[in-house]
Amino acid sequence: MTRAQIRERIRLVLSFMLWCLKKKVKFLQRVLIHVLIGIVGGWLISLFIAYLFNNITLLHFFVAPTKYIKI
């Protein structure tokens, strides 16, 4: 997933949230939408972190230091 795709997905989620606020969606619907956006947001954040770990090798040191330090 490229940075442009991540930015586009974040933009879509934020625009959907603004649309819900403008339409004055009922309370229960807002709660459900908030939960769904939280799940999708958490999923996107975890994908972004995995993307960072694949591209920045320095971060591997903090996840698996025994590969780099012999005890």
CHARMM-style PDB file with segment names, atoms N, HN, CA, C and O in Angstrom:
ATOM      1  N   MET     1       0.849  -1.167   0.000  1.00  0.00      PROA
ATOM      2  CA  MET     1       0.000   0.000   0.000  1.00  0.00      PROA
ATOM      3  C   MET     1       0.900   1.237   0.000  1.00  0.00      PROA
ATOM      4  O   MET     1       1.812   1.344   0.819  1.00  0.00      PROA
ATOM      5  N   THR     2       0.648   2.146  -0.897  1.00  0.00      PROA
ATOM      6  HN  THR     2      -0.093   2.059  -1.562  1.00  0.00      PROA
ATOM      7  CA  THR     2       1.487   3.333  -1.003  1.00  0.00      PROA
ATOM      8  C   THR     2       0.989   4.431  -0.067  1.00  0.00      PROA
ATOM      9  O   THR     2      -0.114   4.359   0.475  1.00  0.00      PROA
ATOM     10  N   ARG     3       1.819   5.431   0.104  1.00  0.00      PROA
ATOM     11  HN  ARG     3       2.715   5.489  -0.336  1.00  0.00      PROA
ATOM     12  CA  ARG     3       1.431   6.560   0.960  1.00  0.00      PROA
ATOM     13  C   ARG     3       0.219   7.279   0.400  1.00  0.00      PROA
ATOM     14  O   ARG     3      -0.641   7.735   1.154  1.00  0.00      PROA
ATOM     15  N   ALA     4       0.146   7.382  -0.904  1.00  0.00      PROA
ATOM     16  HN  ALA     4       0.844   7.012  -1.517  1.00  0.00      PROA
ATOM     17  CA  ALA     4      -0.996   8.055  -1.530  1.00  0.00      PROA
ATOM     18  C   ALA     4      -2.298   7.302  -1.247  1.00  0.00      PROA
ATOM     19  O   ALA     4      -3.335   7.923  -1.013  1.00  0.00      PROA
ATOM     20  N   GLN     5      -2.247   5.985  -1.268  1.00  0.00      PROA
ATOM     21  HN  GLN     5      -1.405   5.481  -1.458  1.00  0.00      PROA
ATOM     22  CA  GLN     5      -3.440   5.188  -0.972  1.00  0.00      PROA
ATOM     23  C   GLN     5      -3.848   5.350   0.486  1.00  0.00      PROA
ATOM     24  O   GLN     5      -5.036   5.440   0.794  1.00  0.00      PROA
ATOM     25  N   ILE     6      -2.864   5.388   1.386  1.00  0.00      PROA
ATOM     26  HN  ILE     6      -1.899   5.315   1.136  1.00  0.00      PROA
ATOM     27  CA  ILE     6      -3.169   5.576   2.807  1.00  0.00      PROA
ATOM     28  C   ILE     6      -3.807   6.939   3.024  1.00  0.00      PROA
ATOM     29  O   ILE     6      -4.807   7.055   3.731  1.00  0.00      PROA
ATOM     30  N   ARG     7      -3.224   7.984   2.410  1.00  0.00      PROA
ATOM     31  HN  ARG     7      -2.411   7.890   1.836  1.00  0.00      PROA
ATOM     32  CA  ARG     7      -3.790   9.332   2.537  1.00  0.00      PROA
ATOM     33  C   ARG     7      -5.214   9.385   1.993  1.00  0.00      PROA
ATOM     34  O   ARG     7      -6.079  10.036   2.577  1.00  0.00      PROA
ATOM     35  N   GLU     8      -5.455   8.709   0.890  1.00  0.00      PROA
ATOM     36  HN  GLU     8      -4.752   8.180   0.415  1.00  0.00      PROA
ATOM     37  CA  GLU     8      -6.789   8.712   0.288  1.00  0.00      PROA
ATOM     38  C   GLU     8      -7.801   8.036   1.204  1.00  0.00      PROA
ATOM     39  O   GLU     8      -8.922   8.524   1.351  1.00  0.00      PROA
ATOM     40  N   ARG     9      -7.427   6.932   1.815  1.00  0.00      PROA
ATOM     41  HN  ARG     9      -6.517   6.535   1.695  1.00  0.00      PROA
ATOM     42  CA  ARG     9      -8.352   6.239   2.721  1.00  0.00      PROA
ATOM     43  C   ARG     9      -8.645   7.074   3.957  1.00  0.00      PROA
ATOM     44  O   ARG     9      -9.785   7.125   4.419  1.00  0.00      PROA
ATOM     45  N   ILE    10      -7.620   7.728   4.494  1.00  0.00      PROA
ATOM     46  HN  ILE    10      -6.694   7.687   4.118  1.00  0.00      PROA
ATOM     47  CA  ILE    10      -7.831   8.592   5.655  1.00  0.00      PROA
ATOM     48  C   ILE    10      -8.741   9.753   5.274  1.00  0.00      PROA
ATOM     49  O   ILE    10      -9.621  10.131   6.048  1.00  0.00      PROA
ATOM     50  N   ARG    11      -8.536  10.323   4.085  1.00  0.00      PROA
ATOM     51  HN  ARG    11      -7.821  10.017   3.456  1.00  0.00      PROA
ATOM     52  CA  ARG    11      -9.371  11.427   3.625  1.00  0.00      PROA
ATOM     53  C   ARG    11     -10.826  10.984   3.480  1.00  0.00      PROA
ATOM     54  O   ARG    11     -11.739  11.736   3.821  1.00  0.00      PROA
ATOM     55  N   LEU    12     -11.045   9.779   2.981  1.00  0.00      PROA
ATOM     56  HN  LEU    12     -10.303   9.168   2.704  1.00  0.00      PROA
ATOM     57  CA  LEU    12     -12.405   9.270   2.833  1.00  0.00      PROA
ATOM     58  C   LEU    12     -13.090   9.089   4.183  1.00  0.00      PROA
ATOM     59  O   LEU    12     -14.265   9.423   4.333  1.00  0.00      PROA
ATOM     60  N   VAL    13     -12.359   8.562   5.166  1.00  0.00      PROA
ATOM     61  HN  VAL    13     -11.405   8.291   5.044  1.00  0.00      PROA
ATOM     62  CA  VAL    13     -12.938   8.360   6.498  1.00  0.00      PROA
ATOM     63  C   VAL    13     -13.297   9.700   7.118  1.00  0.00      PROA
ATOM     64  O   VAL    13     -14.381   9.851   7.683  1.00  0.00      PROA
ATOM     65  N   LEU    14     -12.398  10.676   7.018  1.00  0.00      PROA
ATOM     66  HN  LEU    14     -11.518  10.553   6.559  1.00  0.00      PROA
ATOM     67  CA  LEU    14     -12.674  11.988   7.598  1.00  0.00      PROA
ATOM     68  C   LEU    14     -13.831  12.686   6.895  1.00  0.00      PROA
ATOM     69  O   LEU    14     -14.651  13.329   7.550  1.00  0.00      PROA
ATOM     70  N   SER    15     -13.909  12.571   5.583  1.00  0.00      PROA
ATOM     71  HN  SER    15     -13.243  12.049   5.050  1.00  0.00      PROA
ATOM     72  CA  SER    15     -15.019  13.202   4.865  1.00  0.00      PROA
ATOM     73  C   SER    15     -16.342  12.532   5.229  1.00  0.00      PROA
ATOM     74  O   SER    15     -17.374  13.200   5.292  1.00  0.00      PROA
ATOM     75  N   PHE    16     -16.326  11.219   5.468  1.00  0.00      PROA
ATOM     76  HN  PHE    16     -15.488  10.676   5.417  1.00  0.00      PROA
ATOM     77  CA  PHE    16     -17.540  10.529   5.892  1.00  0.00      PROA
ATOM     78  C   PHE    16     -17.976  11.001   7.273  1.00  0.00      PROA
ATOM     79  O   PHE    16     -19.167  11.178   7.526  1.00  0.00      PROA
ATOM     80  N   MET    17     -17.002  11.205   8.173  1.00  0.00      PROA
ATOM     81  HN  MET    17     -16.034  11.060   7.968  1.00  0.00      PROA
ATOM     82  CA  MET    17     -17.333  11.708   9.507  1.00  0.00      PROA
ATOM     83  C   MET    17     -17.968  13.096   9.421  1.00  0.00      PROA
ATOM     84  O   MET    17     -18.953  13.370  10.106  1.00  0.00      PROA
ATOM     85  N   LEU    18     -17.416  13.962   8.592  1.00  0.00      PROA
ATOM     86  HN  LEU    18     -16.616  13.740   8.035  1.00  0.00      PROA
ATOM     87  CA  LEU    18     -17.981  15.302   8.433  1.00  0.00      PROA
ATOM     88  C   LEU    18     -19.377  15.248   7.827  1.00  0.00      PROA
ATOM     89  O   LEU    18     -20.251  16.026   8.210  1.00  0.00      PROA
ATOM     90  N   TRP    19     -19.591  14.339   6.888  1.00  0.00      PROA
ATOM     91  HN  TRP    19     -18.881  13.707   6.577  1.00  0.00      PROA
ATOM     92  CA  TRP    19     -20.910  14.181   6.293  1.00  0.00      PROA
ATOM     93  C   TRP    19     -21.931  13.784   7.356  1.00  0.00      PROA
ATOM     94  O   TRP    19     -23.053  14.290   7.367  1.00  0.00      PROA
ATOM     95  N   CYS    20     -21.537  12.876   8.249  1.00  0.00      PROA
ATOM     96  HN  CYS    20     -20.626  12.464   8.240  1.00  0.00      PROA
ATOM     97  CA  CYS    20     -22.440  12.436   9.318  1.00  0.00      PROA
ATOM     98  C   CYS    20     -22.787  13.594  10.247  1.00  0.00      PROA
ATOM     99  O   CYS    20     -23.932  13.726  10.679  1.00  0.00      PROA
ATOM    100  N   LEU    21     -21.801  14.429  10.553  1.00  0.00      PROA
ATOM    101  HN  LEU    21     -20.871  14.322  10.202  1.00  0.00      PROA
ATOM    102  CA  LEU    21     -22.065  15.571  11.425  1.00  0.00      PROA
ATOM    103  C   LEU    21     -23.010  16.569  10.760  1.00  0.00      PROA
ATOM    104  O   LEU    21     -23.877  17.134  11.425  1.00  0.00      PROA
ATOM    105  N   LYS    22     -22.854  16.788   9.478  1.00  0.00      PROA
ATOM    106  HN  LYS    22     -22.150  16.328   8.937  1.00  0.00      PROA
ATOM    107  CA  LYS    22     -23.715  17.740   8.771  1.00  0.00      PROA
ATOM    108  C   LYS    22     -25.146  17.237   8.678  1.00  0.00      PROA
ATOM    109  O   LYS    22     -26.084  18.032   8.747  1.00  0.00      PROA
ATOM    110  N   LYS    23     -25.327  15.950   8.525  1.00  0.00      PROA
ATOM    111  HN  LYS    23     -24.565  15.304   8.469  1.00  0.00      PROA
ATOM    112  CA  LYS    23     -26.667  15.376   8.370  1.00  0.00      PROA
ATOM    113  C   LYS    23     -27.373  15.187   9.711  1.00  0.00      PROA
ATOM    114  O   LYS    23     -28.555  14.846   9.738  1.00  0.00      PROA
ATOM    115  N   LYS    24     -26.669  15.403  10.822  1.00  0.00      PROA
ATOM    116  HN  LYS    24     -25.708  15.680  10.799  1.00  0.00      PROA
ATOM    117  CA  LYS    24     -27.232  15.231  12.166  1.00  0.00      PROA
ATOM    118  C   LYS    24     -27.822  13.829  12.331  1.00  0.00      PROA
ATOM    119  O   LYS    24     -29.002  13.656  12.634  1.00  0.00      PROA
ATOM    120  N   VAL    25     -26.982  12.869  12.126  1.00  0.00      PROA
ATOM    121  HN  VAL    25     -26.023  13.009  11.879  1.00  0.00      PROA
ATOM    122  CA  VAL    25     -27.372  11.465  12.226  1.00  0.00      PROA
ATOM    123  C   VAL    25     -27.776  11.172  13.670  1.00  0.00      PROA
ATOM    124  O   VAL    25     -27.218  11.758  14.598  1.00  0.00      PROA
ATOM    125  N   LYS    26     -28.725  10.285  13.865  1.00  0.00      PROA
ATOM    126  HN  LYS    26     -29.178   9.808  13.111  1.00  0.00      PROA
ATOM    127  CA  LYS    26     -29.210   9.936  15.201  1.00  0.00      PROA
ATOM    128  C   LYS    26     -28.085   9.411  16.078  1.00  0.00      PROA
ATOM    129  O   LYS    26     -27.060   8.940  15.585  1.00  0.00      PROA
ATOM    130  N   PHE    27     -28.293   9.502  17.393  1.00  0.00      PROA
ATOM    131  HN  PHE    27     -29.125   9.885  17.794  1.00  0.00      PROA
ATOM    132  CA  PHE    27     -27.246   9.162  18.359  1.00  0.00      PROA
ATOM    133  C   PHE    27     -26.758   7.730  18.198  1.00  0.00      PROA
ATOM    134  O   PHE    27     -25.550   7.501  18.141  1.00  0.00      PROA
ATOM    135  N   LEU    28     -27.662   6.764  18.124  1.00  0.00      PROA
ATOM    136  HN  LEU    28     -28.643   6.950  18.171  1.00  0.00      PROA
ATOM    137  CA  LEU    28     -27.255   5.360  18.025  1.00  0.00      PROA
ATOM    138  C   LEU    28     -26.485   5.108  16.738  1.00  0.00      PROA
ATOM    139  O   LEU    28     -25.509   4.357  16.730  1.00  0.00      PROA
ATOM    140  N   GLN    29     -26.913   5.722  15.673  1.00  0.00      PROA
ATOM    141  HN  GLN    29     -27.706   6.332  15.679  1.00  0.00      PROA
ATOM    142  CA  GLN    29     -26.191   5.567  14.416  1.00  0.00      PROA
ATOM    143  C   GLN    29     -24.798   6.171  14.521  1.00  0.00      PROA
ATOM    144  O   GLN    29     -23.837   5.618  13.987  1.00  0.00      PROA
ATOM    145  N   ARG    30     -24.685   7.320  15.217  1.00  0.00      PROA
ATOM    146  HN  ARG    30     -25.466   7.769  15.651  1.00  0.00      PROA
ATOM    147  CA  ARG    30     -23.371   7.936  15.390  1.00  0.00      PROA
ATOM    148  C   ARG    30     -22.448   7.032  16.198  1.00  0.00      PROA
ATOM    149  O   ARG    30     -21.255   6.940  15.907  1.00  0.00      PROA
ATOM    150  N   VAL    31     -22.995   6.369  17.210  1.00  0.00      PROA
ATOM    151  HN  VAL    31     -23.964   6.444  17.446  1.00  0.00      PROA
ATOM    152  CA  VAL    31     -22.179   5.460  18.020  1.00  0.00      PROA
ATOM    153  C   VAL    31     -21.678   4.307  17.160  1.00  0.00      PROA
ATOM    154  O   VAL    31     -20.498   3.961  17.213  1.00  0.00      PROA
ATOM    155  N   LEU    32     -22.556   3.719  16.379  1.00  0.00      PROA
ATOM    156  HN  LEU    32     -23.514   4.000  16.336  1.00  0.00      PROA
ATOM    157  CA  LEU    32     -22.154   2.605  15.518  1.00  0.00      PROA
ATOM    158  C   LEU    32     -21.133   3.052  14.477  1.00  0.00      PROA
ATOM    159  O   LEU    32     -20.162   2.345  14.207  1.00  0.00      PROA
ATOM    160  N   ILE    33     -21.357   4.220  13.899  1.00  0.00      PROA
ATOM    161  HN  ILE    33     -22.146   4.794  14.119  1.00  0.00      PROA
ATOM    162  CA  ILE    33     -20.403   4.741  12.919  1.00  0.00      PROA
ATOM    163  C   ILE    33     -19.058   4.994  13.583  1.00  0.00      PROA
ATOM    164  O   ILE    33     -18.015   4.698  12.999  1.00  0.00      PROA
ATOM    165  N   HSD    34     -19.070   5.539  14.799  1.00  0.00      PROA
ATOM    166  HN  HSD    34     -19.917   5.779  15.273  1.00  0.00      PROA
ATOM    167  CA  HSD    34     -17.832   5.809  15.529  1.00  0.00      PROA
ATOM    168  C   HSD    34     -17.061   4.512  15.789  1.00  0.00      PROA
ATOM    169  O   HSD    34     -15.840   4.471  15.631  1.00  0.00      PROA
ATOM    170  N   VAL    35     -17.767   3.465  16.184  1.00  0.00      PROA
ATOM    171  HN  VAL    35     -18.758   3.498  16.312  1.00  0.00      PROA
ATOM    172  CA  VAL    35     -17.117   2.175  16.438  1.00  0.00      PROA
ATOM    173  C   VAL    35     -16.528   1.615  15.141  1.00  0.00      PROA
ATOM    174  O   VAL    35     -15.395   1.134  15.132  1.00  0.00      PROA
ATOM    175  N   LEU    36     -17.282   1.676  14.065  1.00  0.00      PROA
ATOM    176  HN  LEU    36     -18.203   2.067  14.073  1.00  0.00      PROA
ATOM    177  CA  LEU    36     -16.782   1.169  12.787  1.00  0.00      PROA
ATOM    178  C   LEU    36     -15.572   1.958  12.306  1.00  0.00      PROA
ATOM    179  O   LEU    36     -14.608   1.378  11.806  1.00  0.00      PROA
ATOM    180  N   ILE    37     -15.619   3.273  12.455  1.00  0.00      PROA
ATOM    181  HN  ILE    37     -16.402   3.745  12.861  1.00  0.00      PROA
ATOM    182  CA  ILE    37     -14.476   4.089  12.050  1.00  0.00      PROA
ATOM    183  C   ILE    37     -13.268   3.764  12.923  1.00  0.00      PROA
ATOM    184  O   ILE    37     -12.139   3.756  12.435  1.00  0.00      PROA
ATOM    185  N   GLY    38     -13.492   3.497  14.207  1.00  0.00      PROA
ATOM    186  HN  GLY    38     -14.410   3.504  14.604  1.00  0.00      PROA
ATOM    187  CA  GLY    38     -12.392   3.110  15.090  1.00  0.00      PROA
ATOM    188  C   GLY    38     -11.754   1.798  14.666  1.00  0.00      PROA
ATOM    189  O   GLY    38     -10.530   1.662  14.685  1.00  0.00      PROA
ATOM    190  N   ILE    39     -12.575   0.840  14.286  1.00  0.00      PROA
ATOM    191  HN  ILE    39     -13.569   0.951  14.270  1.00  0.00      PROA
ATOM    192  CA  ILE    39     -12.042  -0.451  13.838  1.00  0.00      PROA
ATOM    193  C   ILE    39     -11.254  -0.280  12.546  1.00  0.00      PROA
ATOM    194  O   ILE    39     -10.145  -0.798  12.415  1.00  0.00      PROA
ATOM    195  N   VAL    40     -11.825   0.444  11.597  1.00  0.00      PROA
ATOM    196  HN  VAL    40     -12.726   0.865  11.704  1.00  0.00      PROA
ATOM    197  CA  VAL    40     -11.137   0.669  10.318  1.00  0.00      PROA
ATOM    198  C   VAL    40      -9.871   1.482  10.534  1.00  0.00      PROA
ATOM    199  O   VAL    40      -8.837   1.198   9.929  1.00  0.00      PROA
ATOM    200  N   GLY    41      -9.946   2.496  11.396  1.00  0.00      PROA
ATOM    201  HN  GLY    41     -10.786   2.727  11.888  1.00  0.00      PROA
ATOM    202  CA  GLY    41      -8.763   3.308  11.684  1.00  0.00      PROA
ATOM    203  C   GLY    41      -7.655   2.492  12.321  1.00  0.00      PROA
ATOM    204  O   GLY    41      -6.487   2.641  11.963  1.00  0.00      PROA
ATOM    205  N   GLY    42      -8.013   1.629  13.265  1.00  0.00      PROA
ATOM    206  HN  GLY    42      -8.962   1.508  13.556  1.00  0.00      PROA
ATOM    207  CA  GLY    42      -7.014   0.765  13.885  1.00  0.00      PROA
ATOM    208  C   GLY    42      -6.382  -0.182  12.887  1.00  0.00      PROA
ATOM    209  O   GLY    42      -5.184  -0.457  12.950  1.00  0.00      PROA
ATOM    210  N   TRP    43      -7.186  -0.676  11.973  1.00  0.00      PROA
ATOM    211  HN  TRP    43      -8.159  -0.453  11.922  1.00  0.00      PROA
ATOM    212  CA  TRP    43      -6.671  -1.570  10.936  1.00  0.00      PROA
ATOM    213  C   TRP    43      -5.704  -0.827  10.026  1.00  0.00      PROA
ATOM    214  O   TRP    43      -4.642  -1.349   9.686  1.00  0.00      PROA
ATOM    215  N   LEU    44      -6.069   0.399   9.628  1.00  0.00      PROA
ATOM    216  HN  LEU    44      -6.932   0.823   9.905  1.00  0.00      PROA
ATOM    217  CA  LEU    44      -5.192   1.187   8.762  1.00  0.00      PROA
ATOM    218  C   LEU    44      -3.893   1.559   9.473  1.00  0.00      PROA
ATOM    219  O   LEU    44      -2.822   1.551   8.866  1.00  0.00      PROA
ATOM    220  N   ILE    45      -3.990   1.884  10.758  1.00  0.00      PROA
ATOM    221  HN  ILE    45      -4.860   1.891  11.251  1.00  0.00      PROA
ATOM    222  CA  ILE    45      -2.781   2.226  11.517  1.00  0.00      PROA
ATOM    223  C   ILE    45      -1.859   1.016  11.615  1.00  0.00      PROA
ATOM    224  O   ILE    45      -0.643   1.152  11.480  1.00  0.00      PROA
ATOM    225  N   SER    46      -2.428  -0.170  11.851  1.00  0.00      PROA
ATOM    226  HN  SER    46      -3.416  -0.280  11.961  1.00  0.00      PROA
ATOM    227  CA  SER    46      -1.585  -1.363  11.933  1.00  0.00      PROA
ATOM    228  C   SER    46      -0.927  -1.670  10.584  1.00  0.00      PROA
ATOM    229  O   SER    46       0.219  -2.119  10.547  1.00  0.00      PROA
ATOM    230  N   LEU    47      -1.637  -1.433   9.481  1.00  0.00      PROA
ATOM    231  HN  LEU    47      -2.568  -1.068   9.511  1.00  0.00      PROA
ATOM    232  CA  LEU    47      -1.029  -1.609   8.159  1.00  0.00      PROA
ATOM    233  C   LEU    47       0.111  -0.621   7.946  1.00  0.00      PROA
ATOM    234  O   LEU    47       1.151  -0.975   7.390  1.00  0.00      PROA
ATOM    235  N   PHE    48      -0.084   0.612   8.385  1.00  0.00      PROA
ATOM    236  HN  PHE    48      -0.929   0.900   8.836  1.00  0.00      PROA
ATOM    237  CA  PHE    48       0.951   1.631   8.230  1.00  0.00      PROA
ATOM    238  C   PHE    48       2.182   1.287   9.060  1.00  0.00      PROA
ATOM    239  O   PHE    48       3.307   1.484   8.602  1.00  0.00      PROA
ATOM    240  N   ILE    49       1.986   0.777  10.276  1.00  0.00      PROA
ATOM    241  HN  ILE    49       1.072   0.616  10.648  1.00  0.00      PROA
ATOM    242  CA  ILE    49       3.117   0.385  11.120  1.00  0.00      PROA
ATOM    243  C   ILE    49       3.862  -0.789  10.487  1.00  0.00      PROA
ATOM    244  O   ILE    49       5.092  -0.817  10.496  1.00  0.00      PROA
ATOM    245  N   ALA    50       3.130  -1.755   9.942  1.00  0.00      PROA
ATOM    246  HN  ALA    50       2.130  -1.733   9.935  1.00  0.00      PROA
ATOM    247  CA  ALA    50       3.786  -2.872   9.254  1.00  0.00      PROA
ATOM    248  C   ALA    50       4.575  -2.373   8.046  1.00  0.00      PROA
ATOM    249  O   ALA    50       5.671  -2.860   7.769  1.00  0.00      PROA
ATOM    250  N   TYR    51       4.017  -1.406   7.335  1.00  0.00      PROA
ATOM    251  HN  TYR    51       3.126  -1.011   7.560  1.00  0.00      PROA
ATOM    252  CA  TYR    51       4.718  -0.798   6.196  1.00  0.00      PROA
ATOM    253  C   TYR    51       6.014  -0.134   6.659  1.00  0.00      PROA
ATOM    254  O   TYR    51       7.050  -0.270   6.008  1.00  0.00      PROA
ATOM    255  N   LEU    52       5.956   0.583   7.784  1.00  0.00      PROA
ATOM    256  HN  LEU    52       5.114   0.693   8.313  1.00  0.00      PROA
ATOM    257  CA  LEU    52       7.163   1.228   8.310  1.00  0.00      PROA
ATOM    258  C   LEU    52       8.216   0.201   8.706  1.00  0.00      PROA
ATOM    259  O   LEU    52       9.397   0.380   8.409  1.00  0.00      PROA
ATOM    260  N   PHE    53       7.801  -0.871   9.372  1.00  0.00      PROA
ATOM    261  HN  PHE    53       6.841  -1.016   9.613  1.00  0.00      PROA
ATOM    262  CA  PHE    53       8.758  -1.890   9.800  1.00  0.00      PROA
ATOM    263  C   PHE    53       9.423  -2.566   8.607  1.00  0.00      PROA
ATOM    264  O   PHE    53      10.591  -2.949   8.685  1.00  0.00      PROA
ATOM    265  N   ASN    54       8.703  -2.713   7.517  1.00  0.00      PROA
ATOM    266  HN  ASN    54       7.755  -2.402   7.453  1.00  0.00      PROA
ATOM    267  CA  ASN    54       9.306  -3.324   6.332  1.00  0.00      PROA
ATOM    268  C   ASN    54      10.291  -2.397   5.644  1.00  0.00      PROA
ATOM    269  O   ASN    54      11.239  -2.864   5.014  1.00  0.00      PROA
ATOM    270  N   ASN    55      10.086  -1.101   5.753  1.00  0.00      PROA
ATOM    271  HN  ASN    55       9.316  -0.722   6.265  1.00  0.00      PROA
ATOM    272  CA  ASN    55      10.936  -0.152   5.039  1.00  0.00      PROA
ATOM    273  C   ASN    55      12.078   0.411   5.879  1.00  0.00      PROA
ATOM    274  O   ASN    55      13.070   0.875   5.317  1.00  0.00      PROA
ATOM    275  N   ILE    56      11.971   0.387   7.198  1.00  0.00      PROA
ATOM    276  HN  ILE    56      11.165   0.011   7.655  1.00  0.00      PROA
ATOM    277  CA  ILE    56      13.014   0.945   8.060  1.00  0.00      PROA
ATOM    278  C   ILE    56      13.648  -0.209   8.833  1.00  0.00      PROA
ATOM    279  O   ILE    56      13.048  -0.741   9.767  1.00  0.00      PROA
ATOM    280  N   THR    57      14.851  -0.589   8.442  1.00  0.00      PROA
ATOM    281  HN  THR    57      15.338  -0.157   7.683  1.00  0.00      PROA
ATOM    282  CA  THR    57      15.487  -1.757   9.061  1.00  0.00      PROA
ATOM    283  C   THR    57      15.952  -1.470  10.479  1.00  0.00      PROA
ATOM    284  O   THR    57      16.136  -2.404  11.259  1.00  0.00      PROA
ATOM    285  N   LEU    58      16.145  -0.212  10.834  1.00  0.00      PROA
ATOM    286  HN  LEU    58      15.995   0.547  10.201  1.00  0.00      PROA
ATOM    287  CA  LEU    58      16.565   0.123  12.192  1.00  0.00      PROA
ATOM    288  C   LEU    58      15.510  -0.295  13.216  1.00  0.00      PROA
ATOM    289  O   LEU    58      15.855  -0.632  14.348  1.00  0.00      PROA
ATOM    290  N   LEU    59      14.242  -0.277  12.839  1.00  0.00      PROA
ATOM    291  HN  LEU    59      13.962  -0.003  11.919  1.00  0.00      PROA
ATOM    292  CA  LEU    59      13.172  -0.653  13.759  1.00  0.00      PROA
ATOM    293  C   LEU    59      13.201  -2.141  14.096  1.00  0.00      PROA
ATOM    294  O   LEU    59      12.689  -2.544  15.140  1.00  0.00      PROA
ATOM    295  N   HSD    60      13.785  -2.956  13.237  1.00  0.00      PROA
ATOM    296  HN  HSD    60      14.201  -2.630  12.389  1.00  0.00      PROA
ATOM    297  CA  HSD    60      13.885  -4.392  13.512  1.00  0.00      PROA
ATOM    298  C   HSD    60      14.732  -4.646  14.760  1.00  0.00      PROA
ATOM    299  O   HSD    60      14.523  -5.639  15.457  1.00  0.00      PROA
ATOM    300  N   PHE    61      15.672  -3.767  15.042  1.00  0.00      PROA
ATOM    301  HN  PHE    61      15.842  -2.961  14.475  1.00  0.00      PROA
ATOM    302  CA  PHE    61      16.521  -3.923  16.222  1.00  0.00      PROA
ATOM    303  C   PHE    61      15.686  -3.925  17.497  1.00  0.00      PROA
ATOM    304  O   PHE    61      15.990  -4.674  18.426  1.00  0.00      PROA
ATOM    305  N   PHE    62      14.643  -3.104  17.560  1.00  0.00      PROA
ATOM    306  HN  PHE    62      14.397  -2.496  16.805  1.00  0.00      PROA
ATOM    307  CA  PHE    62      13.827  -3.011  18.769  1.00  0.00      PROA
ATOM    308  C   PHE    62      12.837  -4.165  18.892  1.00  0.00      PROA
ATOM    309  O   PHE    62      12.387  -4.477  19.994  1.00  0.00      PROA
ATOM    310  N   VAL    63      12.495  -4.796  17.783  1.00  0.00      PROA
ATOM    311  HN  VAL    63      12.860  -4.542  16.887  1.00  0.00      PROA
ATOM    312  CA  VAL    63      11.561  -5.921  17.821  1.00  0.00      PROA
ATOM    313  C   VAL    63      12.283  -7.226  18.130  1.00  0.00      PROA
ATOM    314  O   VAL    63      11.814  -8.027  18.939  1.00  0.00      PROA
ATOM    315  N   ALA    64      13.426  -7.436  17.483  1.00  0.00      PROA
ATOM    316  HN  ALA    64      13.807  -6.786  16.826  1.00  0.00      PROA
ATOM    317  CA  ALA    64      14.188  -8.671  17.664  1.00  0.00      PROA
ATOM    318  C   ALA    64      15.662  -8.338  17.882  1.00  0.00      PROA
ATOM    319  O   ALA    64      16.475  -8.532  16.978  1.00  0.00      PROA
ATOM    320  N   PRO    65      16.022  -7.838  19.070  1.00  0.00      PROA
ATOM    321  CA  PRO    65      17.417  -7.434  19.291  1.00  0.00      PROA
ATOM    322  C   PRO    65      18.393  -8.609  19.324  1.00  0.00      PROA
ATOM    323  O   PRO    65      19.591  -8.413  19.119  1.00  0.00      PROA
ATOM    324  N   THR    66      17.905  -9.828  19.577  1.00  0.00      PROA
ATOM    325  HN  THR    66      16.932  -9.987  19.743  1.00  0.00      PROA
ATOM    326  CA  THR    66      18.827 -10.966  19.648  1.00  0.00      PROA
ATOM    327  C   THR    66      19.408 -11.323  18.282  1.00  0.00      PROA
ATOM    328  O   THR    66      20.420 -12.021  18.208  1.00  0.00      PROA
ATOM    329  N   LYS    67      18.790 -10.861  17.215  1.00  0.00      PROA
ATOM    330  HN  LYS    67      17.968 -10.294  17.275  1.00  0.00      PROA
ATOM    331  CA  LYS    67      19.373 -11.074  15.889  1.00  0.00      PROA
ATOM    332  C   LYS    67      20.650 -10.262  15.720  1.00  0.00      PROA
ATOM    333  O   LYS    67      21.550 -10.653  14.976  1.00  0.00      PROA
ATOM    334  N   TYR    68      20.723  -9.139  16.410  1.00  0.00      PROA
ATOM    335  HN  TYR    68      19.992  -8.822  17.014  1.00  0.00      PROA
ATOM    336  CA  TYR    68      21.831  -8.213  16.219  1.00  0.00      PROA
ATOM    337  C   TYR    68      22.835  -8.240  17.370  1.00  0.00      PROA
ATOM    338  O   TYR    68      23.997  -7.882  17.182  1.00  0.00      PROA
ATOM    339  N   ILE    69      22.399  -8.661  18.557  1.00  0.00      PROA
ATOM    340  HN  ILE    69      21.454  -8.952  18.710  1.00  0.00      PROA
ATOM    341  CA  ILE    69      23.284  -8.703  19.726  1.00  0.00      PROA
ATOM    342  C   ILE    69      23.447 -10.158  20.151  1.00  0.00      PROA
ATOM    343  O   ILE    69      22.466 -10.825  20.480  1.00  0.00      PROA
ATOM    344  N   LYS    70      24.676 -10.646  20.143  1.00  0.00      PROA
ATOM    345  HN  LYS    70      25.473 -10.104  19.876  1.00  0.00      PROA
ATOM    346  CA  LYS    70      24.945 -12.021  20.573  1.00  0.00      PROA
ATOM    347  C   LYS    70      25.256 -12.009  22.074  1.00  0.00      PROA
ATOM    348  O   LYS    70      26.117 -11.263  22.540  1.00  0.00      PROA
ATOM    349  N   ILE    71      24.542 -12.841  22.803  1.00  0.00      PROA
ATOM    350  HN  ILE    71      23.842 -13.447  22.423  1.00  0.00      PROA
ATOM    351  CA  ILE    71      24.737 -12.904  24.260  1.00  0.00      PROA
ATOM    352  C   ILE    71      25.538 -14.140  24.619  1.00  0.00      PROA
ATOM    353  OT1 ILE    71      25.811 -14.378  25.795  1.00  0.00      PROA
TER     354      ILE     71
END
